[in-house]
Amino acid sequence: MAFSIVTDTGANITDRVRDHYGITVVPLTLIIEGEEMQLSSTEDFDYDDYYQKLKDGIKASTSQVNPAQFMDCFEPILEAGNDILYIGLSGGVTGSVNSAKIAASDLMEDFPDRQIRILDSLGAALGEGILVVEAAELREQGMSIDEVTDQIEFQKYCMYQVFVVDDLKHLKRTGRISGALASLGSMMDIKPILKGNTEGKIVVECKARGRKQAIKALAEKYRDLVVDPEEQIVGITYAGKREDAVHLANLVSKIAEPKKIWMVPHEPVTGSHVGPGMLGLFFKGADDVRAF
């Protein structure tokens, strides 16, 4: 049975990748100075201007995808005779996955012969997006929706997601970290290295003195934890300071050349939480790597 793969703009995949694999993307909502915008595509988005405005103090917030939005997305797919695999932004930072489950439950009453699988990626940005692309590639290999779901359910625990930010105030303001944790970043230029844990929540992994050492620490995590780099896509996202992303990509390549490195601006919705200067690294390790 044919099935469609659906994700959200939190997955940080480019329009080219989306179109190549035939992936449906549900837009997240970004609110800037009280004005809402739903970004189904961020291809023409002015990232440099946006992150500079965040640095200057512009007010930006977000809202999760609601069940009605998911129903509007899912229903035409079901009507066309396709099943659905939705891979969404981590439930540790948003309630969108729960909204998708509500929508799926309601729709199954009208489409009892269809299947809808809802999968919490436990990730954001390319930590989510790489899994979405892997799902599409498995589909191309002829796997069923259940086989693909099982594979990605396992692989999400192998996805290591580690990042550094310039200022923890954005994560504090939006409730993604505690005030006590945020205070660490203001002490003597200490840069907490953050990661997604086994529940998809943001926690401190280690600390570094200054940005240069923080970037080095990201690369060291890759050196210590990556598994089979030649077989995988490694992701790097950045919120401004592209030169730091290039530097990190070079460090990664020198340690162990991956099959591909995807380096993209960090999408603006989750970017409002991590703030300008964020630099993230996403790669596969062992199946218990999130616990390290």
HELIX and SHEET records of a PDB file:
HELIX    1   1 THR A    9  ALA A   11  5                                   3    
HELIX    2   2 ASP A   15  TYR A   21  1                                   7    
HELIX    3   3 TYR A   47  ASP A   56  1                                  10    
HELIX    4   4 PRO A   67  GLU A   79  1                                  13    
HELIX    5   5 SER A   96  ASP A  110  1                                  15    
HELIX    6   6 LEU A  126  GLU A  140  1                                  15    
HELIX    7   7 ILE A  145  GLN A  155  1                                  11    
HELIX    8   8 LYS A  169  ARG A  173  1                                   5    
HELIX    9   9 GLY A  179  ALA A  182  1                                   4    
HELIX   10  10 SER A  183  SER A  186  5                                   4    
HELIX   11  11 ARG A  211  LEU A  225  1                                  15    
HELIX   12  12 PRO A  229  GLU A  231  5                                   3    
HELIX   13  13 ARG A  242  ILE A  255  1                                  14    
HELIX   14  14 PRO A  268  VAL A  274  1                                   7    
HELIX   15  15 VAL A  289  ALA A  291  5                                   3    
SHEET    1   A 4 THR A  24  VAL A  26  0                                        
SHEET    2   A 4 PHE A   3  ASP A   8  1                                        
SHEET    3   A 4 ASP A  83  GLY A  88  1                                        
SHEET    4   A 4 ILE A 116  ASP A 120  1                                        
SHEET    1   B 3 GLU A  35  GLN A  38  0                                        
SHEET    2   B 3 THR A  29  ILE A  32 -1                                        
SHEET    3   B 3 ALA A  60  SER A  63 -1                                        
SHEET    1   C 6 ILE A 202  ARG A 209  0                                        
SHEET    2   C 6 ILE A 190  GLY A 196 -1                                        
SHEET    3   C 6 MET A 159  VAL A 164 -1                                        
SHEET    4   C 6 LEU A 279  LYS A 284 -1                                        
SHEET    5   C 6 ILE A 233  TYR A 238 -1                                        
SHEET    6   C 6 LYS A 260  PRO A 265  1                                        
END                                                                             
